[in-house]
């Protein structure tokens, strides 16, 4: 609880900064600019999902630090391979287009973004491994201040979609550099060198992460990004802008809160499993805590979304509040099931997780496919997507609780067998 309180302090401070900047930004930039930003950042989400081939998610799992450091290097080396492939693909794509718009040149920033994102993910997981939650909280606050202030300044002097996108890309480089400096204070050197043999061994030992978790993470990212991309295609940047503001206003605080609890929960769950202790009670406790924290604010949004958005962000954003009424359901269920998704790695049910994500995205894209057959108001695919996502999240929570019961029963039987 002390660890959660430390991280929540940083989370709360960062969210105060973000919330304070949002009403200003919504008055400096028009919905079309927000739509362009959201569309570009949807692509960034897809890229970041496989920046390290998800090897970084395994850094907290090994019992020895040398093995964890080897996974850090595997993560960084993987990012260079992904960045090189991405650079080649972007060059071919823009060459095929012929005529390139100004904002499309920002695609060349994505390979560099991949490398910084890999460094950030690896540093964050190392901090979690060492339980340095206060440091992570300070970096979260600093990132919120720098990025939000930069957006406001750009909005005053250069209120264009290009400038808004460019500034938004500062988040990963800034945080990764701050983490790197922090981890190399004094005589410390991070990441320390490890042998090539150990690096290869760790890459093979945790190969289930790139084989199963990476595709699952990419599928999940596609699932998150597809609504915005499809709205932009079928209904234009204004509708995408409404969705983007709603998604950032609800999604950023929601995911940061869920990540805060999860960053403390995941290493603790792995520790319990490694020591042969029961894991299901912690899973239930984390899920219940998230439900208690988020039920009231999301309930208010479901009832009064348009009024709240019109008051906070300006009259031109009232329609975004209607989007929020439906999206609140999928965000609420996504948050309270976050520990269950994290537990999939501990229970080593990555294949099942991948199957779930594939089925989930089929259902969600099926809900959005109404735009291919019938011309509808943009709120219709948003509502269908939210319903499908909520049901999928709840279904996976039930599955993981069943897995946890079997896992703990197996541990109990093994302990009894050892004692006898």
C-alpha positions in Angstrom: 0.0 0.0 0.0 2.9 2.4 0.7 4.3 1.6 -2.8 1.0 2.3 -4.4 0.6 5.5 -2.5 4.0 6.7 -3.7 3.2 6.1 -7.3 -0.3 7.4 -7.0 1.1 10.7 -5.8 3.0 11.1 -9.0 0.1 9.9 -11.0 -2.3 12.4 -9.4 0.2 15.3 -9.9 0.7 14.4 -13.6 -3.1 14.2 -14.1 -3.7 17.5 -12.5 -1.2 19.0 -15.0 -2.8 17.2 -18.0 -6.3 18.1 -17.0 -5.3 21.7 -16.5 -3.8 21.9 -19.9 -6.6 20.1 -21.8 -9.2 23.0 -21.7 -6.6 25.4 -22.9 -5.5 23.2 -25.7 -9.1 22.5 -26.8 -9.5 26.3 -27.3 -6.2 26.8 -29.1 -6.6 24.0 -31.6 -9.7 23.0 -33.6 -11.2 19.5 -33.8 -9.5 18.9 -37.1 -6.1 19.4 -35.6 -6.9 17.0 -32.8 -8.2 14.5 -35.4 -4.9 14.7 -37.3 -2.9 14.3 -34.0 -5.1 11.4 -33.0 -4.6 9.7 -36.3 -0.8 10.0 -36.2 -0.6 8.9 -32.6 -2.7 5.9 -33.4 0.2 4.9 -35.8 2.7 5.6 -33.0 0.8 3.2 -30.7 1.0 0.5 -33.3 4.8 1.0 -33.6 5.5 1.3 -29.8 3.6 -2.0 -29.2 6.4 -3.9 -30.8 9.3 -1.6 -30.1 11.1 -4.2 -28.1 9.2 -7.3 -29.4 7.9 -7.2 -25.8 11.1 -8.5 -24.3 11.1 -5.5 -22.0 8.0 -6.9 -20.2 10.1 -9.9 -19.1 12.8 -7.8 -17.3 11.1 -8.1 -13.9 10.8 -11.9 -14.1 14.3 -13.4 -13.7 15.6 -14.1 -10.3 19.1 -12.7 -11.0 20.0 -9.1 -12.1 22.5 -10.4 -14.7 19.7 -12.2 -16.5 17.5 -9.1 -16.3 20.3 -6.9 -17.7 20.6 -9.4 -20.6 16.9 -8.9 -21.3 17.5 -5.1 -21.3 20.1 -5.6 -24.1 17.8 -8.0 -26.0 15.1 -5.3 -25.8 17.4 -2.5 -27.1 18.8 -4.7 -29.9 15.3 -5.7 -30.9 14.3 -2.0 -31.2 17.2 -1.3 -33.7 15.9 -4.1 -35.9 12.3 -2.8 -35.7 13.5 0.7 -36.4 15.5 -0.3 -39.5 12.6 -2.3 -40.9 10.3 0.7 -40.2 12.6 3.2 -41.9 12.7 1.0 -45.0 8.9 0.6 -45.1 8.3 4.4 -44.6 10.7 5.2 -47.5 8.9 2.8 -49.8 5.5 4.0 -48.8 6.2 7.7 -49.3 8.0 7.0 -52.6 4.9 5.1 -53.7 2.6 8.1 -52.8 4.6 10.5 -54.9 2.9 13.7 -53.5 3.7 13.9 -49.8 1.9 16.3 -47.4 3.9 18.2 -44.7 2.6 16.1 -41.8 3.5 12.9 -43.6 7.2 13.8 -43.4 6.9 13.2 -39.6 6.7 9.5 -40.4 10.5 9.6 -40.6 10.6 10.4 -36.9 9.0 7.0 -36.1 12.2 4.9 -36.3 13.9 7.2 -33.8 10.7 7.1 -31.7 11.0 3.3 -31.6 14.5 3.4 -30.2 13.6 5.9 -27.5 10.4 4.0 -26.6 12.5 0.8 -26.2 14.9 2.6 -23.9 12.0 4.0 -21.9 10.2 0.6 -21.5 13.5 -1.1 -20.4 14.3 1.6 -17.9 10.8 1.6 -16.5 10.8 -2.2 -16.0 14.2 -2.0 -14.4 12.9 0.7 -12.0 10.0 -1.6 -11.1 12.3 -4.5 -10.6 14.3 -2.4 -8.1 11.0 -1.0 -6.6 12.2 2.6 -7.2 8.6 3.8 -7.4 9.4 7.4 -6.3 11.8 7.9 -9.2 9.2 6.7 -11.7 6.7 9.1 -10.1 9.0 12.1 -10.5 9.6 11.3 -14.2 5.9 11.0 -14.8 5.4 14.5 -13.3 8.3 16.0 -15.3 7.0 14.5 -18.5 3.5 15.9 -18.0 4.9 19.4 -17.3 7.2 19.5 -20.3 4.8 18.0 -22.8 1.8 20.0 -21.7 3.6 23.3 -21.5 5.2 22.7 -24.9 1.7 22.1 -26.4 0.3 25.3 -24.9 3.2 27.4 -26.2 2.9 25.8 -29.7 -0.8 26.5 -29.6 -0.2 30.2 -28.9 2.4 30.8 -31.6 2.0 28.0 -34.1 -1.5 26.4 -33.8 -1.2 23.8 -36.6 -1.6 20.0 -36.7 2.1 19.6 -37.7 3.3 21.5 -34.6 0.9 19.6 -32.3 2.1 16.3 -33.6 5.7 17.2 -33.4 5.5 18.3 -29.8 3.5 15.2 -28.8 6.4 13.0 -30.0 8.6 14.5 -27.3 7.2 12.4 -24.5 9.2 9.1 -25.1 12.6 10.8 -25.8 12.3 13.1 -22.8 11.3 10.4 -20.3 13.8 7.9 -21.6 16.7 10.4 -21.4 15.7 11.4 -17.9 15.5 7.7 -16.8 18.9 7.0 -18.4 20.5 10.0 -16.6 18.9 8.9 -13.3 20.2 5.3 -13.7 23.7 6.5 -14.4 24.2 8.9 -11.4 27.6 8.7 -9.9 29.6 5.6 -10.7 26.6 3.6 -11.8 26.5 2.3 -15.3 23.2 1.2 -16.8 22.7 -0.9 -18.7 25.9 -2.7 -17.6 27.5 -5.0 -20.1 26.7 -8.7 -20.1 28.1 -11.6 -22.1 26.8 -12.4 -25.5 26.1 -16.0 -24.4 23.9 -14.8 -21.5 22.1 -12.4 -23.9 21.4 -15.2 -26.3 20.3 -17.5 -23.5 17.7 -15.0 -22.2 16.5 -14.3 -25.7 15.8 -18.0 -26.1 14.4 -18.6 -22.6 11.8 -15.8 -23.0 11.1 -16.4 -26.7 7.4 -16.8 -25.8 7.3 -13.1 -25.4 8.1 -12.2 -29.1 6.2 -15.3 -30.3 3.0 -14.8 -28.4 3.0 -11.6 -26.4 4.3 -9.3 -29.2 1.6 -10.4 -31.7 -1.0 -10.1 -28.9 0.2 -6.6 -28.0 0.2 -5.6 -31.7 -3.4 -7.0 -32.1 -4.4 -5.1 -29.0 -2.9 -1.9 -30.4 -4.7 -2.4 -33.6 -7.9 -2.8 -31.6 -7.3 0.5 -29.8 -6.2 2.4 -32.9 -8.8 1.1 -35.4 -11.8 3.2 -34.2 -10.0 6.5 -34.7 -8.5 5.5 -38.0 -11.9 4.3 -39.3 -13.6 7.4 -38.0 -11.1 9.5 -39.9 -11.6 7.5 -43.1 -15.4 7.4 -43.0 -16.4 10.6 -41.2 -13.4 13.0 -41.5 -10.9 14.6 -39.1 -13.6 16.5 -37.1 -15.3 13.3 -36.0 -11.8 11.9 -35.3 -11.0 15.0 -33.3 -14.1 14.5 -31.1 -13.0 10.9 -30.5 -9.4 11.8 -30.0 -10.2 14.4 -27.3 -12.5 12.0 -25.6 -10.0 9.3 -25.8 -7.2 11.4 -24.4 -9.3 13.0 -21.7 -10.5 9.6 -20.5 -7.8 7.3 -21.7 -4.7 9.0 -20.5 -5.8 9.3 -16.8 -7.4 5.9 -16.9 -4.5 4.0 -18.3 -2.0 5.9 -16.1 -4.0 5.0 -13.0 -4.3 1.4 -14.1 -0.6 1.3 -14.9 0.2 2.7 -11.5 -1.6 -0.1 -9.7 -0.3 -2.7 -12.2 3.3 -1.6 -11.9 3.2 -2.5 -8.2 0.9 -5.5 -8.7 2.8 -7.3 -11.4 6.2 -7.7 -9.7 4.4 -8.6 -6.5 2.4 -11.3 -8.3 5.5 -12.7 -9.9 7.2 -12.7 -6.5 4.3 -14.7 -5.0 4.4 -17.2 -7.8 8.2 -17.7 -7.6 7.9 -18.4 -3.9 5.0 -20.9 -4.3 2.4 -18.7 -2.5 -1.2 -18.1 -3.4 -1.8 -15.5 -6.2 -5.6 -15.4 -6.6 -6.2 -13.2 -3.5 -3.8 -10.5 -4.7 -5.5 -10.6 -8.2 -8.9 -10.1 -6.6 -7.7 -7.4 -4.3 -6.1 -5.4 -7.2 -9.2 -5.8 -9.3 -11.5 -4.7 -6.5 -9.3 -1.7 -5.7 -9.4 -0.5 -9.3 -13.2 -1.0 -9.4 -13.7 1.1 -6.3 -11.5 3.9 -7.5 -13.0 4.2 -11.0 -16.7 3.4 -10.6 -17.9 6.9 -9.4 -16.1 9.1 -11.9 -17.1 7.0 -14.9 -20.6 6.8 -13.6 -20.9 10.5 -13.6 -19.5 10.7 -17.1 -22.1 8.2 -18.3 -24.9 10.4 -17.0 -23.6 13.9 -17.7 -20.9 13.5 -20.5 -22.1 16.2 -22.9 -22.7 18.8 -20.2 -19.3 18.2 -18.6 -17.4 18.3 -21.9 -19.2 21.4 -23.0 -18.4 23.2 -19.8 -14.7 22.1 -19.5 -13.5 22.1 -23.1 -15.9 24.6 -24.7 -19.2 24.5 -26.5 -17.7 23.1 -29.8 -16.7 19.9 -27.9 -20.2 19.0 -26.5 -20.5 16.2 -29.1 -17.3 14.7 -27.7 -19.1 14.3 -24.4 -21.7 12.0 -26.1 -18.8 9.9 -27.3 -17.6 9.8 -23.6 -20.9 8.3 -22.4 -20.3 5.2 -24.5 -16.5 5.0 -24.2 -16.8 5.2 -20.4 -18.0 1.6 -20.3 -15.0 0.2 -22.2 -12.5 2.2 -20.3 -14.0 1.2 -17.0 -13.9 -2.5 -17.8 -10.4 -2.2 -19.3 -9.1 -0.6 -16.1 -10.5 -3.1 -13.6 -9.3 -6.0 -15.8 -5.8 -4.6 -16.1 -4.4 -6.9 -13.4 -5.9 -9.9 -15.2 -4.1 -9.0 -18.4 -0.8 -8.6 -16.5 -1.3 -11.9 -14.8 -1.3 -13.7 -18.1 2.5 -13.4 -18.2 2.9 -14.9 -14.7 0.6 -17.8 -15.4 2.4 -18.3 -18.8 -0.9 -18.4 -20.7 0.5 -16.2 -23.5 -1.0 -18.4 -26.3 -4.5 -18.1 -24.8 -3.9 -14.3 -24.4 -3.0 -14.1 -28.1 -6.1 -16.1 -29.1 -8.3 -13.8 -26.9 -6.8 -10.7 -28.6 -7.4 -12.0 -32.1 -11.0 -12.9 -31.3 -11.5 -9.6 -29.5 -10.3 -7.5 -32.4 -12.5 -9.5 -34.8 -15.5 -8.8 -32.7 -14.6 -5.1 -32.3 -13.8 -4.6 -36.0 -17.1 -6.4 -36.7 -18.9 -3.8 -34.6 -17.2 -1.1 -36.6 -17.9 -2.7 -40.0 -21.4 -1.2 -40.1 -19.7 1.7 -41.9 -18.9 -0.5 -44.8 -22.6 -1.3 -45.4 -24.7 1.5 -44.0 -24.0 5.3 -43.8 -24.4 6.1 -40.1 -23.7 8.8 -37.6 -20.2 8.4 -36.2 -21.6 7.7 -32.7 -23.1 4.4 -33.9 -19.8 2.6 -34.5 -18.4 4.1 -31.3 -21.3 2.7 -29.3 -21.0 -0.8 -30.9 -17.2 -0.8 -30.4 -17.6 0.1 -26.7 -20.2 -2.6 -26.1 -18.0 -5.3 -27.8 -14.9 -4.2 -25.9 -16.6 -4.2 -22.5 -18.0 -7.7 -23.0 -14.6 -9.0 -24.2 -12.8 -7.5 -21.2 -15.2 -9.0 -18.7 -14.9 -12.4 -20.4 -11.1 -12.4 -20.1 -11.3 -11.5 -16.4 -13.4 -14.6 -15.8 -10.9 -16.8 -17.7 -7.9 -15.5 -15.8 -9.7 -16.0 -12.4 -10.2 -19.6 -13.4 -6.5 -20.0 -14.4 -5.5 -18.4 -11.1 -7.6 -21.0 -9.2 -6.0 -23.9 -11.0 -2.5 -22.3 -10.6 -2.9 -21.9 -6.8 -4.3 -25.4 -6.5 -1.3 -26.9 -8.3 1.1 -24.9 -6.1 -0.7 -26.2 -3.0 -0.5 -29.8 -4.2 3.2 -29.5 -5.0 3.9 -28.0 -1.6 2.0 -30.8 0.2 3.8 -33.4 -1.9 7.2 -31.9 -1.0 6.3 -31.9 2.7 5.3 -35.5 2.7 
